[in-house]
C-alpha cells in the first residue's frame, strides 16, 4: 500500500513564502530603526563631557572669561596610584607613584599659568590626593573629609564651599567625578584619567553645569592658549 503524503495546496505555500518575506523585511526595518536611534542618542547625548582642549571648546564654554571672574570649579583626579602600578612609589603604598607626582607637577604649572590669585584649593584627606595636591601646588593643601565620601557628594555640596568671585579647585577621586557626571546626564562616562579634570561653571539660569573635561596631556596646550 502506498503511503499517503499530504502536500499543501500551492496557494497556501505561496502565502507562507510571502509571510516569511514580510517578516524578514520587518526585521530589517526594525534593525535600521534601532541603529538610527542609537546613533542619534550618541550624537545628542555624548558618552562623556566634551574635550575642552579640542578646537575652540574652552572659548565656546566661556571658561577663560569665567576663570578670570572667579566663577569656575575644577575637580582634579589624583595622580597614578601606587597600589595599581608597577612604577616606583613616591612614599606609602596607598599614595601615588613618582611618575604620577611628576605628571601632577606639570599639571600644576599649567594651572598656575591660568592664574591662582583668586582660587581656593581643597583636597580629599587620602594619601594619594594629599600627595597629588602637594605636587600640583608645591605645598600641603587643606583636607576636607567630604571630598572622600563619593557616595554622598553632589553639586549643591560643592557649590556651598565656593566663595563668590573665587575659583575652586578640588583634588578628589574618580568615584566623586563619576558621581557628578551621572548627576549631569553622563551615566556612561568613561572613568576619568589620572590628573584629568572636570570643569564646572554657572549657566544662564545660574545653575552649575559641567562644561567639559581636560586630560593631563592637554593641560600645557590649554595654558598656552590662555596666554594668547
C-alpha positions as CSV (number, residue, x, y, z in Angstrom):
1,X,0.0,0.0,0.0
2,X,1.3,3.4,-0.9
3,X,1.9,5.9,1.9
4,X,-0.3,8.9,1.6
5,X,1.7,12.2,1.7
6,X,-0.1,15.4,2.4
7,X,1.0,18.2,0.0
8,X,-0.1,21.7,1.0
9,X,-2.0,23.5,-1.7
10,X,0.0,25.8,-3.9
11,X,-1.8,28.9,-2.7
12,X,-1.0,28.0,0.9
13,X,2.7,27.5,0.3
14,X,2.7,30.8,-1.6
15,X,1.2,32.6,1.5
16,X,3.8,31.0,3.7
17,X,6.6,32.3,1.5
18,X,5.1,35.8,1.4
19,X,4.7,35.9,5.2
20,X,8.3,34.8,5.7
21,X,9.5,37.5,3.3
22,X,7.4,40.1,5.0
23,X,8.8,39.0,8.4
24,X,12.4,39.4,7.1
25,X,11.6,42.9,5.8
26,X,10.1,43.9,9.2
27,X,13.2,42.6,11.0
28,X,15.5,44.5,8.7
29,X,13.5,47.7,9.1
30,X,13.4,47.3,12.9
31,X,17.2,46.9,13.0
32,X,17.7,50.0,10.9
33,X,15.4,52.0,13.2
34,X,17.2,50.8,16.3
35,X,20.6,51.7,14.8
36,X,19.4,55.2,13.9
37,X,18.1,55.6,17.5
38,X,21.4,54.5,18.9
39,X,23.3,56.8,16.6
40,X,21.0,59.8,17.3
41,X,21.3,59.1,21.1
42,X,25.1,59.0,20.8
43,X,25.1,62.3,18.8
44,X,22.9,64.3,21.1
45,X,23.7,62.6,24.4
46,X,27.5,62.1,24.3
47,X,29.1,59.4,26.5
48,X,31.4,61.8,28.3
49,X,31.6,65.6,28.7
50,X,33.3,67.4,25.8
51,X,37.1,67.6,25.5
52,X,37.9,71.2,26.3
53,X,41.3,71.0,24.6
54,X,39.7,70.2,21.2
55,X,39.3,73.2,18.9
56,X,37.8,76.2,20.5
57,X,35.7,74.3,23.1
58,X,37.3,76.2,26.0
59,X,36.4,79.5,24.5
60,X,33.0,78.4,23.4
61,X,32.3,77.3,27.0
62,X,33.4,80.8,28.2
63,X,35.8,79.2,30.7
64,X,38.7,81.6,30.2
65,X,36.5,84.6,31.0
66,X,34.7,82.7,33.8
67,X,38.1,81.8,35.3
68,X,39.2,85.5,35.3
69,X,35.9,86.3,37.2
70,X,36.4,83.6,39.7
71,X,33.3,81.6,38.6
72,X,34.9,78.1,37.9
73,X,35.0,74.9,39.9
74,X,37.6,72.3,38.8
75,X,37.7,68.7,40.1
76,X,41.1,67.1,39.6
77,X,41.6,63.4,40.0
78,X,44.7,62.3,41.9
79,X,47.8,61.1,40.2
80,X,48.8,57.5,39.4
81,X,48.0,55.1,42.2
82,X,51.0,53.2,43.6
83,X,48.9,50.1,44.5
84,X,47.7,49.8,40.9
85,X,51.0,50.3,39.1
86,X,54.4,48.7,38.7
87,X,56.1,52.2,38.9
88,X,58.1,53.3,41.9
89,X,56.0,54.6,44.8
90,X,56.5,58.2,46.0
91,X,56.0,57.1,49.6
92,X,53.4,54.9,51.2
93,X,51.7,52.2,49.1
94,X,48.3,53.9,49.4
95,X,49.8,57.0,47.8
96,X,50.9,57.9,44.2
97,X,53.9,56.9,42.1
98,X,56.9,59.1,41.4
99,X,55.8,59.2,37.8
100,X,52.3,60.3,39.0
101,X,53.9,63.1,41.1
102,X,55.8,64.4,38.1
103,X,52.7,64.5,35.9
104,X,50.8,66.3,38.7
105,X,53.6,68.8,39.0
106,X,53.3,69.5,35.2
107,X,49.5,70.0,35.5
108,X,50.1,72.3,38.4
109,X,52.4,74.5,36.3
110,X,49.7,74.8,33.7
111,X,47.1,75.6,36.3
112,X,49.4,78.4,37.7
113,X,49.6,79.9,34.2
114,X,45.8,80.3,34.2
115,X,46.3,82.2,37.5
116,X,45.6,81.2,41.1
117,X,45.4,84.5,42.8
118,X,41.7,84.2,43.3
119,X,41.5,80.4,43.7
120,X,40.7,78.3,46.7
121,X,42.1,74.8,46.9
122,X,40.9,71.8,48.9
123,X,41.7,68.1,48.8
124,X,40.4,64.8,50.0
125,X,42.3,63.5,53.1
126,X,43.6,60.3,51.5
127,X,47.3,59.9,51.0
128,X,47.1,59.9,47.2
129,X,45.1,63.1,47.0
130,X,47.3,64.8,49.6
131,X,50.4,63.9,47.6
132,X,48.8,65.0,44.4
133,X,47.8,68.3,45.8
134,X,51.3,68.9,47.1
135,X,52.8,68.1,43.7
136,X,50.2,70.3,41.9
137,X,50.7,73.4,44.1
138,X,54.1,72.9,45.8
139,X,52.8,72.8,49.3
140,X,50.3,70.9,51.6
141,X,46.7,71.6,50.9
142,X,43.8,71.8,53.4
143,X,42.0,68.4,53.6
144,X,38.2,68.1,53.6
145,X,36.6,64.7,54.6
146,X,33.5,65.3,52.3
147,X,35.8,65.1,49.3
148,X,36.5,61.4,50.1
149,X,32.8,60.5,50.5
150,X,31.9,60.0,46.9
151,X,28.6,58.3,47.7
152,X,27.2,61.5,49.2
153,X,28.9,64.2,47.1
154,X,26.7,66.4,44.8
155,X,26.9,69.7,43.1
156,X,25.0,71.5,45.8
157,X,27.5,70.5,48.3
158,X,30.4,71.6,46.1
159,X,28.9,75.0,45.4
160,X,28.3,75.5,49.1
161,X,32.1,75.5,49.5
162,X,32.7,78.0,46.7
163,X,33.2,81.6,47.6
164,X,31.8,84.4,45.4
165,X,34.3,85.7,42.8
166,X,36.8,82.9,43.6
167,X,37.6,79.8,41.6
168,X,37.6,76.5,43.5
169,X,40.0,73.6,42.8
170,X,39.2,70.2,44.4
171,X,41.6,67.3,44.3
172,X,39.5,64.2,44.6
173,X,38.7,60.8,43.2
174,X,37.3,59.2,40.1
175,X,34.3,58.0,42.0
176,X,33.4,61.5,43.0
177,X,33.9,62.8,39.5
178,X,31.8,59.9,38.1
179,X,29.0,60.6,40.5
180,X,28.8,64.2,39.4
181,X,28.9,63.2,35.7
182,X,25.9,60.9,36.3
183,X,24.0,63.6,38.0
184,X,24.7,65.9,35.0
185,X,23.4,63.4,32.4
186,X,26.5,61.4,31.6
187,X,25.6,57.9,33.1
188,X,28.1,56.1,30.8
189,X,31.0,58.5,31.0
190,X,34.5,56.9,30.8
191,X,36.4,56.7,34.1
192,X,38.4,59.8,34.5
193,X,42.2,59.5,33.8
194,X,44.8,60.2,36.5
195,X,45.3,64.0,36.8
196,X,42.4,64.7,34.5
197,X,39.9,67.4,35.4
198,X,36.2,68.3,35.0
199,X,35.3,72.0,34.7
200,X,32.1,73.4,36.1
201,X,30.6,76.9,35.8
202,X,27.2,78.5,36.0
203,X,24.8,78.5,33.1
204,X,22.4,81.4,32.1
205,X,19.9,80.2,34.7
206,X,22.6,80.4,37.4
207,X,22.8,76.6,37.7
208,X,26.1,74.8,37.9
209,X,26.8,72.6,34.9
210,X,29.7,70.5,33.7
211,X,31.4,72.4,30.8
212,X,33.9,69.6,29.8
213,X,36.9,67.7,30.7
214,X,40.7,68.0,30.3
215,X,43.1,65.1,30.3
216,X,46.6,65.5,31.7
217,X,48.4,65.7,28.3
218,X,46.2,68.6,27.3
219,X,46.8,71.0,30.2
220,X,50.0,72.5,28.8
221,X,48.4,73.3,25.5
222,X,45.4,74.8,27.2
223,X,47.6,77.1,29.4
224,X,49.4,78.3,26.3
225,X,46.1,79.3,24.7
226,X,45.1,81.1,27.8
227,X,48.1,83.4,27.4
228,X,47.3,84.3,23.8
